[in-house]
């Protein structure tokens, strides 16, 4: 995962904390509330720009998504035929990686680790 993506997604998680969407009471659902409850990026153009801004090619992004599906589900079930679908799945995958790497027990630990990433 590119550092610029990691920083951006860390900011997104911090925003969800600051908005009160995730807290100690819903620890098991942090990933869901941050990356699955709603789209991370809305719009094909915005998603294309996101890829471009992070220097990720469409083929690289699709490959990451397909590899993830194969590893987790044993098959590919989604069509990555547009940038919006692809970027939202990338955010889902990378968000999961960030939260698993941090492995925080509470919001305070999570916030501290995220602040280390964004600095």
C-alpha positions, 0 to 999 in steps of 0.5 A, spaced: 500 500 500 502 506 498 504 511 503 499 516 501 493 512 501 495 509 508 495 517 510 489 518 507 485 512 509 488 514 516 485 521 516 478 518 514 478 513 520 480 519 524 474 523 521 469 517 523 472 517 530 471 525 531 464 524 528 462 519 533 461 513 528 466 509 531 467 508 538 469 503 544 462 500 544 462 498 536 470 495 536 468 489 532 464 494 527 470 499 526 471 496 519 464 496 517 463 503 519 469 506 516 469 502 509 463 498 508 457 502 510 457 507 505 462 508 499 468 511 500 468 515 493 462 517 489 463 518 482 467 515 476 471 521 475 473 522 482 475 515 483 479 516 476 482 522 479 483 518 486 487 513 482 491 518 478 493 522 485 496 516 488 499 513 482 495 507 481 494 504 475 487 501 473 490 494 472 494 494 478 488 496 482 483 491 479 489 486 480 489 487 487 481 487 488 481 480 484 487 477 488 483 479 495 477 476 492 481 469 490 484 469 497 478 471 501 472 468 497 476 463 493 473 466 487 472 473 483 465 475 484 465 482 482 466 486 476 471 491 476 469 495 470 469 502 473 473 506 477 468 507 482 467 500 484 475 499 484 477 504 488 471 503 493 474 496 494 481 498 494 479 502 500 475 496 503 481 492 503 486 497 505 482 499 511 482 492 513 489 492 513 490 498 516 486 496 522 489 489 522 496 492 523 494 497 528 490 492 532 488 497 537 483 495 543 480 501 544 479 508 540 485 511 544 490 506 542 487 507 535 487 514 535 494 514 537 496 509 532 493 513 526 496 520 528 503 516 527 501 515 520 498 521 518 504 525 521 
